[in-house]
């Protein structure tokens, strides 16, 4: 790339920060804007990025004001009327979306992309970790903080590149993968797509972009049009027999499992996953399937023992099924789930892990549009718990919608439910009769995790 300076609008986003870190590693000068400081912006600043938190052209470092030397990357979450964005567009800078840049960086790589309205972060991180375990190399751009890698960017030898393919704003249509996983294609981001059918059509287009001779690994039951005759299609599931699935699944202590992975080429017996939850077994089947397909493209088969070792040593992703407290008296875990299907799957998994125990769900709805479109489904999913505490809606990029509040979810919940402000959440939980507590949401509910954990540790 001929540009020496890369400027990021929305540099603190999980996908944007991975790109920023990549360019820092490549020796480029990196600067950017974000709305608020975070752990990610602190880390990027420590690595050499210049970051500010006001929409003010005067805060842009002088060396980044030359269109001949600076490229601008922005996230779709930045509004079109943003002052700095308008400045760069009107002054002739090369301005690209994050997804366009990711597409450029994927050129010349063996791309292993994981898409889906939920499940993609853990699965893509598993693909990256299994690549490292089985081949010793592989790179990745991830949508979460991998505990194994200590970040969201992985740089390694070889052509394999694992990426999280995000359907928001149709970003994943900038990718042309060799192996694609689709975990789900549920109704989401309807503020962008309008209808569920439009969501499914975007996933069908993503499938059409798999390179000739490539592979699609799609979850059993996901109903989209598959009309790319130049690829091999495989189905996967948790334990329903198909091309790739888990069998002989046994629950172990602490919510972990032992299982076999059935593949078209044989069975990998005696697997255990380093993180708990049945839904993660399903994710591991999809990830193992992608490794199997990549090996098939190379004319080999993955080493079963290396695959088992990598699965066992997988430490998970921050805010995905993340335990803070796990004692016989109190359990507290946090999860990024923000779609009804994710909530239901996680609560079902927790119920299997801790049978007969009282489950309290803490949920911060994310986006007014998502709440408006799916409030009935949210209420149904949360009713899998025994107690529910709701926070006000986290707006992210949106303005309020009249009549759309957390109350419309609460009205449909069939178990005891209350709404509290975020500042009062930890004290509210401390005063409740708790046993197993799970917090959910893609907003800023995670800022409460430490305080909640301290309150529950004191109880136990």
Phi, psi and omega in degrees: 000133187281343182281135178269336182247133176238121182249131185246125172263106188098040188295339183275356178295155186296320178284321179295319182295328177295318177296317180299318180295322178299313183289329172298317179296328180280359177087012177280158170277133185233134174215170179178174179242146165213161184291320185221150174293155178205176176301321180293317179292326176299316180294317180296320178298320179294334180271357174120358179281143174263119188230138172228168190232024174235139176283090188208112181303330181293343179273350179289127179304143188304320184291348179266006182264007179260113181300335181285339185247351189237131169252144182245131177241132181228155175265145178300344177291342176281124183292154183294337179269010178300133187300314181292320177301313180299322179298311183296318180296317185283346181253019169078022177283154170284111185240124181226151172291158176306318183295325177296316180296318179298322177298320177298315184290339179278347181297134180084001180255161170270099193273126177244098190254138179243119180241163178150150180287346168201157180093352189284329183292310179297319183294316179293326177291323173297318178301315180298318182289321178292323174304313180297317183291322185273322185251344183083001183217209180098143177245169181198144165247115189248157180261017177203174180269107179289129178288328178292315183271345180072024180179190182248006176236131177238126177242120183211170182288158175093172187272346186290131178230115176269131180224146170274121184261105188271128181280346180302133179059022181059028184301325185292349179282005171271357184253148177231082189283160171268323174232128178235137172250135171239114184273335186187159176214056183279169177291113177203163182053041181290346172293335178268313190268330181090308182225160176296324179299323178291325175299312182295324178295323177296320177294324176297320177296320177302318178297321180296338183270359173295134186293149178307135182085000182276189187227142168245130175242107188238139183297137176305129178098344177287122189253094173226162178288128178243102185226041173251099186286354185265009182234165173260131182253128174238148174254147175227160177204175175292296182217011176275123183304126176200210183293316178228125178200167177263140175228167181053045183284125181234128177284128178254180181295141176078016176086006176275166184224151166248140185198164171254147174253119179270129178236166177298341182255006180140191186241131171264105188270156171068038178277145166228147180255141185290350178238155184276173173103130181295327182296332178284335172297316177300316178298322181291328176297316179297318180294316178297324178298321180293323177294320179298317181294318179298320178293320177301321179296334179268359180078024181230184175229138180299143176292121187297320183292319177296322178296315178299317181295320180293319177299316183294330183266003179292124186261355175092191185234140175305136178068019170238105180053045187266118181278134172252324178224134177211082179236166178300336183263328183219136174233135174221127177224156182236145182214147184281357187309132180217014175236145183307320180297320178296315180301312181298317181296317181292316180295323176296319179296316179297320179298321178291325181289325184232067185298138176081359182261160185274122185251126175251125180255130175248124187224130173251106178301146184241115178084136176292320182295317179296320178296315179301317185282332191231021186296326178295317179293323176298315180299318180296317181295314182294336179290354171290341178275177177259341181211143180227135171239123179255144170258163172300159183296135173275119189282333186052243186271002193253156170270154180301151174245128183303131178085354181258104178221175178297340181299325182290335171285312184303324182298334182261353181287132186263005175240168180307133186215138176222161178241129180226159174287153183301322182297336182261003189296310184299316179293325177298314180296320180299326183277350182273161174275095188254158177223288174245121183241134178230128174256143184227151170144153181256008180268238181242023176297336181294342176293344179269350190301314182299315181293319178298316180300318179297318179298318183284327174297323179296325178292326187271000000 
